[in-house]
């Protein structure tokens, strides 16, 4: 008869023991609580559930594709990234400055404000920087760098002087002053006393700005107050391979007062050529003559042409075609 009640009694004792002292702090049950884990389904398997350092709290609304950043140092507060976006195609958009040790981009880099790289920069596509671009190390680009606003740069190019015509006509005659050389220019009188120049318009020119032709020259003799000389260029351009080479040209005279000047005084004569319908890669030609003055008194002796430069306002660095 005793054995008939033994099993129920044992079961009752086990149930009572589970209710008494069942606490994580109970040393009797400590090992069981240490080894116990909660599990959660991650979509592929049951894994231990962990709560980390606490809940992360963010704003009520956020920018779509905006990168998340920490607010403070607790690691629990997050906030919007203020215009920094990462789209579905892994393109990163910055609303402010970019500062980095190295930048290696396989495609385009577009920065609204400053771009400051303390080491190397390698850009595989187009670089568009709205403000300052600073690179301490090596920069490598495989495309043109576009420039806007005050970032555009004036670049001077040396036009090619046609020496063959000078040799054929035997005028103008050359002149030497120390190690500087040039050509004497008397007043033109249908006597071949003229010089011809050509230049290929650089593709990096912005296509809308006035082109500046400047000529450096110097006197042979001293001059008096009221004296002057008058230089004139005739210019024209054409699109090689497309246009018919024109026979016409536009005249630009510039009279330069010398004042009371010493012998060999130098002067800088400036001509403005409007953009008009000129394009990058066009052939720009101009002819230089000295003509009679219209206001001042003609200088004694000749003026010596020494140097010519053509200055273009460029909005690109590098060329997509050979110049």
C-alpha positions as CSV (number, residue, x, y, z in Angstrom):
1,X,0.0,0.0,0.0
2,X,2.9,2.4,0.7
3,X,4.2,2.1,-2.8
4,X,0.9,3.2,-4.2
5,X,1.3,6.7,-2.7
6,X,5.0,7.0,-3.2
7,X,5.0,8.4,-6.8
8,X,2.4,11.1,-6.1
9,X,4.3,12.2,-3.1
10,X,7.6,12.5,-5.0
11,X,5.9,14.5,-7.7
12,X,4.4,16.9,-5.1
13,X,7.8,17.4,-3.5
14,X,9.4,18.3,-6.8
15,X,6.7,20.8,-7.6
16,X,7.0,22.4,-4.2
17,X,10.8,22.6,-4.5
18,X,10.4,24.5,-7.8
19,X,8.2,27.1,-6.2
20,X,10.4,27.6,-3.2
21,X,13.7,29.4,-3.7
22,X,13.3,29.8,-7.5
23,X,15.3,33.1,-7.8
24,X,18.3,34.1,-9.8
25,X,19.9,34.9,-6.6
26,X,19.3,31.5,-5.1
27,X,22.7,29.8,-4.9
28,X,21.1,26.4,-5.3
29,X,19.6,27.5,-8.7
30,X,22.5,29.8,-9.7
31,X,24.0,27.4,-12.3
32,X,20.7,26.8,-14.0
33,X,20.1,30.6,-14.4
34,X,23.7,31.2,-15.6
35,X,23.3,28.5,-18.3
36,X,19.8,29.6,-19.4
37,X,19.3,31.7,-22.5
38,X,16.4,33.3,-24.4
39,X,16.3,32.5,-28.1
40,X,14.9,34.4,-31.0
41,X,14.3,33.4,-34.7
42,X,16.5,35.4,-37.1
43,X,14.9,34.0,-40.2
44,X,17.3,31.1,-40.6
45,X,18.0,29.7,-37.1
46,X,17.3,30.2,-33.4
47,X,20.0,32.4,-31.9
48,X,20.6,33.8,-28.4
49,X,18.6,37.0,-27.7
50,X,20.7,39.9,-26.6
51,X,19.6,43.4,-25.5
52,X,22.9,45.3,-26.0
53,X,23.5,48.4,-24.0
54,X,19.9,49.7,-24.1
55,X,17.3,51.0,-26.5
56,X,18.3,53.4,-29.3
57,X,16.1,56.5,-29.6
58,X,15.8,58.5,-32.8
59,X,13.7,61.4,-34.2
60,X,10.0,61.1,-35.0
61,X,10.8,61.7,-38.7
62,X,13.9,61.3,-40.9
63,X,15.2,62.0,-44.4
64,X,14.8,59.1,-46.8
65,X,18.2,57.6,-47.5
66,X,19.8,59.9,-44.9
67,X,22.8,58.5,-43.1
68,X,22.3,58.0,-39.3
69,X,24.7,59.7,-36.9
70,X,25.0,59.6,-33.1
71,X,23.6,62.4,-31.0
72,X,25.9,62.8,-28.0
73,X,28.2,60.2,-26.5
74,X,25.8,57.7,-24.9
75,X,25.4,55.5,-28.0
76,X,21.7,55.4,-27.5
77,X,20.5,58.6,-29.3
78,X,20.6,59.0,-33.1
79,X,19.7,61.9,-35.3
80,X,19.4,62.9,-39.0
81,X,22.6,63.4,-41.0
82,X,21.6,66.9,-42.2
83,X,21.7,66.3,-45.9
84,X,24.2,63.4,-46.2
85,X,22.5,60.8,-48.3
86,X,23.3,57.3,-49.5
87,X,21.0,56.2,-52.3
88,X,20.0,52.7,-53.5
89,X,23.0,52.7,-55.9
90,X,25.7,53.4,-53.3
91,X,26.1,57.0,-54.4
92,X,27.0,59.3,-51.5
93,X,25.7,62.8,-51.4
94,X,27.2,65.4,-49.0
95,X,25.4,68.5,-48.0
96,X,28.6,70.1,-46.5
97,X,32.4,69.9,-46.6
98,X,34.3,66.7,-47.1
99,X,37.6,66.1,-45.2
100,X,39.5,62.9,-45.7
101,X,42.9,61.3,-45.5
102,X,42.5,59.6,-48.9
103,X,39.7,59.7,-51.5
104,X,39.4,56.9,-54.0
105,X,36.3,57.2,-56.1
106,X,35.6,55.1,-59.1
107,X,32.9,57.4,-60.4
108,X,31.9,61.1,-59.9
109,X,32.5,63.2,-56.8
110,X,30.2,66.2,-56.2
111,X,30.8,68.4,-53.2
112,X,28.6,71.5,-52.5
113,X,31.2,73.3,-50.3
114,X,34.8,72.6,-49.5
115,X,36.8,69.4,-50.3
116,X,39.9,69.0,-48.2
117,X,42.1,65.9,-48.7
118,X,45.1,65.6,-46.5
119,X,46.7,62.8,-48.6
120,X,46.0,61.4,-52.1
121,X,42.9,61.9,-54.3
122,X,42.0,59.5,-57.1
123,X,38.8,60.4,-59.0
124,X,37.6,58.1,-61.7
125,X,34.8,60.4,-63.0
126,X,33.8,64.1,-62.8
127,X,34.9,66.2,-59.8
128,X,32.5,69.0,-59.0
129,X,33.5,71.2,-56.0
130,X,31.4,74.2,-55.1
131,X,34.1,75.9,-52.9
132,X,37.8,75.3,-52.1
133,X,39.5,72.1,-53.3
134,X,42.7,71.3,-51.4
135,X,44.9,68.2,-51.8
136,X,48.1,67.7,-49.8
137,X,49.2,64.6,-51.6
138,X,48.9,63.3,-55.2
139,X,45.8,63.9,-57.3
140,X,44.8,61.7,-60.2
141,X,41.9,62.4,-62.6
142,X,41.0,60.7,-65.8
143,X,38.6,63.4,-67.0
144,X,38.5,67.2,-67.2
145,X,38.1,69.2,-64.0
146,X,35.3,71.8,-64.4
147,X,35.7,75.3,-62.9
148,X,32.9,77.8,-62.1
149,X,32.7,81.4,-60.9
150,X,35.8,82.7,-59.4
151,X,37.4,79.2,-59.9
152,X,37.8,80.0,-63.6
153,X,41.4,80.7,-64.5
154,X,43.1,83.0,-67.1
155,X,45.7,81.1,-69.1
156,X,48.1,82.7,-71.6
157,X,49.0,80.8,-74.7
158,X,51.8,81.8,-77.2
159,X,50.5,82.2,-80.7
160,X,52.6,80.8,-83.6
161,X,54.4,83.5,-85.6
162,X,54.6,82.8,-89.3
163,X,58.3,83.2,-89.9
164,X,58.0,81.8,-93.5
165,X,56.3,85.0,-94.6
166,X,58.9,87.1,-92.9
167,X,61.6,85.2,-94.7
168,X,59.9,85.4,-98.0
169,X,59.3,89.2,-97.8
170,X,62.5,89.9,-96.0
171,X,60.6,92.4,-93.8
172,X,60.0,93.4,-91.1
173,X,63.7,93.5,-90.1
174,X,64.8,91.9,-86.8
175,X,66.1,94.0,-83.9
176,X,68.2,93.0,-80.9
177,X,68.5,94.7,-77.6
178,X,70.8,92.7,-75.2
179,X,69.4,89.2,-75.2
180,X,65.9,90.3,-76.3
181,X,64.9,90.2,-80.0
182,X,62.0,91.4,-82.0
183,X,60.9,93.0,-85.3
184,X,60.9,96.7,-86.2
185,X,57.5,98.0,-87.2
186,X,57.5,101.1,-89.4
187,X,54.1,102.6,-90.4
188,X,52.5,100.2,-92.9
189,X,52.4,101.4,-96.4
190,X,51.4,98.3,-98.5
191,X,55.0,97.2,-98.2
192,X,54.7,93.9,-96.3
193,X,55.7,95.4,-93.0
194,X,53.4,93.2,-91.1
195,X,53.4,90.0,-88.9
196,X,51.0,87.1,-89.0
197,X,50.0,84.8,-86.1
198,X,47.8,81.7,-85.5
199,X,46.6,79.8,-82.5
200,X,44.2,76.9,-81.9
201,X,41.5,78.1,-79.4
202,X,41.9,75.8,-76.4
203,X,39.0,73.5,-75.7
204,X,39.2,74.4,-72.0
205,X,38.2,78.0,-72.9
206,X,34.7,78.8,-71.4
207,X,33.3,79.7,-74.8
208,X,31.7,83.0,-73.7
209,X,34.4,85.3,-72.3
210,X,36.4,88.0,-74.2
211,X,39.8,86.8,-75.4
212,X,42.7,89.1,-74.7
213,X,45.5,89.6,-77.2
214,X,48.5,91.4,-75.7
215,X,51.6,92.6,-77.4
216,X,54.8,93.6,-75.7
217,X,57.0,96.1,-77.5
218,X,59.6,98.7,-76.9
219,X,60.9,102.0,-78.3
220,X,64.2,102.5,-80.1
221,X,64.7,106.2,-79.4
222,X,63.6,108.5,-76.5
223,X,60.3,110.2,-77.1
224,X,58.7,113.5,-76.0
225,X,55.4,114.3,-74.2
226,X,52.5,113.9,-76.6
227,X,54.2,111.3,-78.7
228,X,52.3,108.0,-79.5
229,X,52.3,105.0,-81.7
230,X,49.3,103.0,-83.1
231,X,49.2,99.3,-83.5
232,X,46.4,97.4,-85.3
233,X,45.4,93.8,-85.4
234,X,43.0,92.2,-87.8
235,X,41.5,88.9,-86.5
236,X,39.3,86.1,-87.7
237,X,38.6,82.5,-86.9
238,X,37.2,79.3,-88.5
239,X,36.2,75.8,-87.5
240,X,38.8,73.5,-89.2
241,X,37.2,70.7,-91.1
242,X,33.7,72.4,-91.2
243,X,33.9,76.1,-92.2
244,X,35.1,77.7,-95.4
245,X,38.3,79.7,-94.6
246,X,37.1,83.3,-94.6
247,X,38.8,86.1,-96.6
248,X,37.4,88.9,-94.3
249,X,38.7,90.0,-90.9
250,X,37.9,92.5,-88.2
251,X,40.2,95.5,-87.4
252,X,41.1,96.5,-83.9
253,X,43.5,99.6,-83.6
254,X,45.0,100.6,-80.2
255,X,46.8,103.9,-80.0
256,X,49.4,104.1,-77.2
257,X,50.7,107.4,-75.8
258,X,54.4,107.2,-74.9
259,X,54.7,110.4,-73.0
260,X,58.3,111.6,-72.3
261,X,60.0,108.2,-72.4
262,X,63.6,107.0,-72.5
263,X,65.1,104.9,-75.3
264,X,64.1,101.3,-75.1
265,X,61.1,102.0,-72.8
266,X,58.7,99.0,-73.0
267,X,55.0,99.0,-73.5
268,X,52.1,96.6,-73.1
269,X,49.4,96.9,-75.8
270,X,46.1,95.2,-75.2
271,X,43.4,94.1,-77.6
272,X,40.0,92.6,-76.8
273,X,38.5,89.9,-79.1
274,X,34.8,89.2,-78.4
275,X,33.7,85.6,-78.2
276,X,31.1,85.9,-81.0
277,X,30.6,82.5,-82.6
278,X,34.1,81.3,-81.9
279,X,34.4,77.8,-80.5
280,X,37.0,75.7,-78.7
281,X,39.4,74.1,-81.2
282,X,38.8,76.9,-83.8
283,X,41.7,78.4,-85.6
284,X,42.2,82.0,-84.5
285,X,44.5,84.2,-86.7
286,X,45.5,87.8,-86.4
287,X,47.7,90.1,-88.4
288,X,49.8,92.9,-86.8
289,X,50.5,96.3,-88.4
290,X,51.6,99.7,-87.2
291,X,49.4,102.4,-88.6
292,X,49.4,106.2,-88.3
293,X,48.3,107.8,-85.1
294,X,45.0,109.5,-84.9
295,X,45.5,111.8,-81.9
296,X,49.1,112.1,-80.7
297,X,52.3,113.0,-82.4
298,X,54.1,110.2,-84.3
299,X,57.1,108.7,-82.5
300,X,60.6,109.1,-83.8
301,X,62.0,106.0,-85.4
302,X,60.2,102.6,-85.2
303,X,58.6,100.6,-82.4
304,X,60.0,97.0,-81.9
305,X,57.5,94.1,-81.4
306,X,58.9,91.7,-78.9
307,X,56.3,89.2,-77.6
308,X,52.7,88.2,-78.2
309,X,50.3,86.3,-75.9
310,X,46.7,85.3,-76.2
311,X,44.8,84.9,-72.9
312,X,41.7,82.8,-72.5
313,X,39.4,82.4,-69.5
314,X,39.2,78.7,-68.9
315,X,36.6,76.8,-67.0
316,X,38.2,73.4,-67.4
317,X,41.6,71.9,-66.5
318,X,42.8,69.3,-69.0
319,X,41.4,68.8,-72.5
320,X,39.1,66.2,-73.9
321,X,40.8,66.7,-77.3
322,X,44.5,67.4,-78.3
323,X,45.2,71.0,-78.8
